[in-house]
Every structure is written in C-alpha cells, then in structure tokens.
Amino acid sequence: MRKKTVGIQALKSLAAAFALLSGGANLQAQSFGDTTQFAEQLMKEVKPLDKPLHVKVCLFDPLGKVGPVYNLAKDLSIAAQRWNLFTDIQVFTNEGVAANSFTIGQCEAVGITTLRARTFNPFMGSADAVGGVQNYKQMRTLMQALMGSEKLYPRSIHNQYQVVGMGPLGAAYVMVNDKAISSIEKAAGKRVAVMDWDKSQARMVQQLGAQPVASDITNFHTKFNNRAVDIIAAPAIAFGPLELYKGMGEKGGIFRLPLVNLTGSVIMNRTRIEKEVPDLDERMMKLRKFGVQFVDLAIQMIEKVEGQVPAKYWMDLTPEEQKKYFGMMREARIQLTKEGVYHPAMMTVLKRVRCSHEPGAGECSMTEESTVAQ
C-alpha cells in the first residue's frame, strides 16, 4: 500500500492551486503535509478575500474519493476557508469526464494533466510537447518561467480560461516488454499504447513505423501488463503503483531518455470569479510566485521515487540513438505546430529553455521552432 501512496504523490500537486486559487500546484505533500503550516506561510503573502467566494471544482484522481489528490484537496479546502474561499469538490476517476464537466459549466475549476489542458489553453497546454523538456534541470527553468514570470502571466489566460497552477509530474519514458526493441528501427511493427485524444502521440508512433493502439490513462498500463501492447510511455513514478514490472517481465526495460516531461495543471473559468475578485490578477501573480519556490522540492521527490526503480530495467541509448530520438521528436514538434496542435510561442519558450542549458546543441542555430513569444 505504501508503494501506491508514494508513487501517486506527484499527482497531489493537482489539488493545490484550485484549493487556494494559486500557483501552488508545484507544492508536494512533503511541503504541505501539515496544511496548517502551509496556510501560515501563505497568510504572510496573501490577504483574505473581502467576502466569501464559493467555487465548484472538478478534480481528476485515478483512485476517486480514496485517492491522495482528492483527500489532499479536502484538507486544503479547509485551510482555504481562512481566505474566505469555499470549494465544492467533485472527484472523477475518468479525466475526460472531468474535463468535459468543466467545459459545460458544471464546475468553475478543474485539476487535470497538462496534456489535456491544451483544450483550454493552447499555449500552456503545449508545455508537454514531445521532447520539449529533456531533463529536470530544464523543467525547473520552465516552471520558473511559466509560473514566476510576470511577462508570461498573460499567456496563462485564454478566453475565459486561466491555468492558475502547473507542476511537474515526472518524465515519461519509453517502456518495452523486450529489450531487443533497442532502437528506433526495431520498434517498427510493434504495438504502442497512445492516448486516443492526443494526436502528438499517434504521430510519434507512426513515425516509428509502429502500430498505435488507442488507450486512455485508466487502461494503458493494463494493456501493457497483459501484453496487448509492446510499448508504452509512462512516468517512472508509475512503475510500482501500476505494477508495470508485470508487463516487462524478465526481458523488458526502460529507455533512460524522456519522451515527454509531464506536468499537471489546474484551470479555472474566470467569468464569474474575476467579477467577484477585482484584484484577481494581482493575487494570482503573488500566489504563483509563492508556489514556484517549491519546484525544487517537487523534482527532488520525483527523482527519489524514480531511484526506487530497480537498476536492471534501465537501458541507456548510444549517443547516436539519442540524436536520432531528439531529431525525430523535433520533427514531430515542427509538424504538429504547423498543424495547430502545439502553440508556436510555447515552442519558442521550450527551445530557449533547452538552449539555455545546452547552447552548443545543433538546434540552437536553427530557426524552425523560433517565433516571437510575447
């Protein structure tokens, strides 16, 4: 039971931002295990609302009302009452249903993965582009930019929707049921689980010459464990909770190269809230800056859980293979941006982040992913 609790702790970040209308999605259980202490810290930064604000929230938690996201949200909603914020939380085990309920107005805020958040904010939702962030140092820089930058703050708002918080959930690695699938060429013809609503995943699989198998976040792991698919992309922190070692058996492994660095987002519909909270944007900026200071703690926790995956499963690619993968992902980003799946301004931000860490990389002298991001 402890493995499941620890493994899903990263998802707890989804609960924080809506509970306090903040960027606190970066906070992890370790940083506010004591919600009273967390509330005391935040009270120093942000004053209570002048009058009560009631917000309906849709929350995705794979385990429903017994899950850590929902239970943390309940604890934080109690603390949020100190700011005159009162939340009515409805939990969903199906992320698509949670997102749809938010779309049709059954709730005014929603906690979901950023991949799904692209529907509500194309710019922020493109942060999880394939190969966009290649390691946790880059993720740290990206979170500081997206959550702590006043210049990029307007980008968090798209029409009536605003991404009020975003936090790292861990890198998604390619996992195979046979280490013989050791190169791009050898993936040809293999069955790969892809989210049925995410075009970017299907595109990547098609470029491999592999066979995409439509799945969703609730069943992709069972398909892998039952050998219905040969390859999946999943966070290493899911290795224990989802029992992915069953799908790997004695022959499987994990490529030590992130396909995507996943994040979670909390989104709100500003339509009513900005009318009742005139200084909403000022509050949001303060709260986001408060939350971004916990990014390091979030990443440390993710790395600690990743370190619990047995060494025998990890597979290191040759420099030549890494170059092929990064090149393939770059081509996929460029094409998907042209097709309108990814936002061009976010592709510029991601490239700047990568090149700030690896200025000598070949892509840094190329212009295809460079636009004016303002």
Secondary structure, 3 states (H helix, E strand, C coil): CHHHHHHCHHHHHHHHHHHHCCCHHHCCCCCCCCHHHHHHHHHCCCCCCCCCEEEEEEEECCCHHHCHHHHHHHHHHHHHHHHCEEEEEEEECCHHHHHHHHHCCCCCEEEEEHHHHCCCCHHHHHHHCCCCCCCHHHHHHHHHHHHHCCCCHHHHEECCEEEEEEEEEEEEEEEECCCCCCCCHHHCCCEEEEECCCHHHHHHHHHHCCEEEEECCCCHHHHHHCCCCCEEEEEHHHCCCCCCHHHHCCCCEEEEEEEEEEEEEEEEEHHHHHHHCCCHHHHHHHHHHHHHCCHHHHHHHHHHHHCCCCHHHEECCCHHHHHHHHHHHHHHHHHHHHCCCCCHHHHHHHHHHHHHHCCCCHHHHCCCCCCCCC
